Structures are given as C-alpha cells and as structure tokens.
C-alpha cells in the first residue's frame, strides 16, 4: 500500500506534467491561430472583402457573436452657459442642470434650438 507521501509525490509529478501539456497545447494553439489569421488575410486580399461583407461591426468585434453593440452617444438637447451639454433623460442629471433647477430656472432655458 502506498503512503500519503508517495501519493502526494505522484500528484506533484502529474501536476507538473499537466502544466507542461497545457503549455504545449497553448503553444500549438497560438501557432495554429497565426496560420489561420494569415490564411484569412490572404483570402480577404484575394477576394477584396470588407468588414461589411463579413458582417463585422465597425468596432472590430464580430457582430454575429450575439453581443449588443455599445449604445452610441445621444444627441445633446440641453447646453449650459459654459458650453456643457446633456442629452436629457439618460442617467443622472448633470450638476449644472440640478443647480439651475434648484435656483428656479426652467429646463427650457437650456434647450438647444
């Protein structure tokens, strides 16, 4: 029967082997990935493909991954006397709006026309 020390020694040996195999697998994957990227670039150049042809988002991530694209900035609806802008309705009101409203000024005074 094996002792606890023997078993722990075997576990350590196997852990080292696992780490080596994981490193080898990572290296192989990186080599394969580099090859695939090179091949894809050649095909894109050969056929003159664009990001739109491949249905890629303009931010570089594939649109087909199912993730939502980040929301764009909303157009400004209000402007402070110092030039700061606010789109209105998204998130908290800026300090300059809350201070002006607290001072009794109407929101319409800041509308961008």
N, C-alpha and C positions, 0 to 999 in steps of 0.2 A: 504494500500500500504506500502511496506517495505521501510525503509530508506536506504540510502547509507551505513550507519554504520552497519545496520543489514545484508546487503548483503556482506559487507567486512568481517564481523564476520563469516558468513556461509562459505565464501570462505576459510578463515583461517582454520575453522574446517574441511572442506573437504580436504584441502591440508595436514593437519596432518593425516587424515585417509588414504589418498593416500600414504603418506610416510610410514605409518605403514604397509599397504598392500604390498607395494613394498619390504619392509624389510622381511616380511613373505614369499613372493614369492622367494626372493633371498635365504633365509634360506632353503626353501623346495628344490629349485633347487640344492643347494650345497649338501643336503642330498641325493637327487636322483643321482647326479653326483658321489658321493662317492660310492653309491651302484653299479652303472653301472661299475665304474672302478674296483671295487672288483670282480664283475662277469666276466668281460672281462679278468682280470688277471687269474682267476680260469680256464677259458676256454683255454687261451693260455697255461697254465701249463698242463692242461689235454691232449691237443692235440699236445703239443710240437711245437707250432707255432713260427715262427721267423718274424722279421721285413720284410724280403724279401717276406715271404708268404703273409703278409698283405699289401704288396706293399707300405711300409713306406720308406721315404728317410732316409739316414744314419744320417741326422741332427735332426731327431726326429719329423719332421712335415710330415703329410701325403702327399704323392706325388699326390694323387688324388684331392687335393684342387685346382689344376689348376695353382698354382703359379709356377714361374720358380725357379729352384734351383739356388743358387748363383753360379756365374762362378768361377771355380777353378783358382788357380794361374797358369799363363802361365810359361812355362819353360824359364829359363834365356838364352838369346842369346849373351849378352854382359857382360863383367866384367871389373871393374875399377882396377887400380893398387893396390888400398886399399882393394879390395875384394867385393865391392858393385856390385850388379847385376841388370840387366834390361832386360825385355823380348822383348823390341822393339815394337814400334807401338801402344801400349796401353797408352792413356793419354799423358801427357806432358813428355818430355824427362827429365831425371834427370839432376841436375845441373852439375855433373861431365862430362856428355856427352856434354852438351851445351858449357861448358867451353873448353873442349878439341877440339870440332869442331871449336869454335871461334879462338883457338890457331893454327888452320890449320892442326890438326891431322885427319886422315881419320877414319871413323867409323869401318873399317875393322881391325884396330889396337886393338880393344876391343872385337872382336868376340871370343866366347868360342869355342874351337876346340875339 
